[in-house]
Amino acid sequence: MILLFGCLLLLLGGLILWKKNVFFQLIQHTEKNERFIKSYAYQLLALGILGVILHFLPSRILDLFYVALVLLASAFFSIAFAKKMQS
């Protein structure tokens, strides 16, 4: 299950890097906002690679911490993105 989750994060991170202009329909297209989107895409890629690595370790506790880490990263991005949409 973690392997699937990691692969989906790798795919999503790659799509964000490739099609980041979708986000600029909601926020202004500035250099600062572009760096923000790119940094989130790289975070997703790193979390995806970590998920693929964790697939080969037989620990459910590590899997749960990984899922919690992905949820925290997503929450921080969502809050920061919502703040950028308001301004």
VENDA-V397883 format. One record per residue. N is the residue number from 1. SS is DSSP state (hx for helix, st for strand, lp for the rest). PSI is psi in radians with two decimals (NA if undefined). Layout:
n->(N | N)
ss->(SS | SS)
psi->(PSI | PSI)
//
This chain:
n->(1 | 2 | 3 | 4 | 5 | 6 | 7 | 8 | 9 | 10 | 11 | 12 | 13 | 14 | 15 | 16 | 17 | 18 | 19 | 20 | 21 | 22 | 23 | 24 | 25 | 26 | 27 | 28 | 29 | 30 | 31 | 32 | 33 | 34 | 35 | 36 | 37 | 38 | 39 | 40 | 41 | 42 | 43 | 44 | 45 | 46 | 47 | 48 | 49 | 50 | 51 | 52 | 53 | 54 | 55 | 56 | 57 | 58 | 59 | 60 | 61 | 62 | 63 | 64 | 65 | 66 | 67 | 68 | 69 | 70 | 71 | 72 | 73 | 74 | 75 | 76 | 77 | 78 | 79 | 80 | 81 | 82 | 83 | 84 | 85 | 86 | 87)
ss->(lp | hx | hx | hx | hx | hx | hx | hx | hx | hx | hx | hx | hx | hx | hx | hx | hx | hx | lp | hx | hx | hx | hx | hx | hx | lp | lp | lp | lp | lp | hx | hx | hx | hx | hx | hx | hx | hx | hx | hx | hx | hx | hx | hx | hx | hx | hx | hx | hx | hx | hx | hx | hx | hx | hx | lp | lp | lp | lp | hx | hx | hx | hx | hx | hx | hx | hx | hx | hx | hx | hx | hx | hx | hx | hx | hx | hx | hx | hx | hx | hx | hx | hx | hx | hx | hx | lp)
psi->(-0.70 | -0.58 | -0.76 | -0.77 | -0.79 | -0.74 | -0.68 | -0.66 | -0.67 | -0.76 | -0.78 | -0.73 | -0.73 | -0.70 | -0.67 | -0.72 | -0.64 | -0.70 | 0.91 | -0.21 | -0.32 | -0.66 | -0.47 | 0.02 | -0.34 | -0.45 | 2.92 | 2.55 | 1.58 | 2.92 | -0.67 | -0.77 | -0.58 | -0.70 | -0.62 | -0.81 | -0.75 | -0.70 | -0.64 | -0.68 | -0.73 | -0.59 | -0.75 | -0.69 | -0.74 | -0.73 | -0.58 | -0.75 | -0.72 | -0.67 | -0.69 | -0.71 | -0.76 | -0.38 | -0.57 | -0.08 | 2.30 | 0.91 | 2.11 | -0.55 | -0.77 | -0.65 | -0.73 | -0.69 | -0.63 | -0.81 | -0.71 | -0.69 | -0.72 | -0.72 | -0.68 | -0.76 | -0.71 | -0.69 | -0.77 | -0.70 | -0.77 | -0.74 | -0.80 | -0.68 | -0.68 | -0.65 | -0.66 | -0.55 | -0.57 | -0.56 | NA)
//
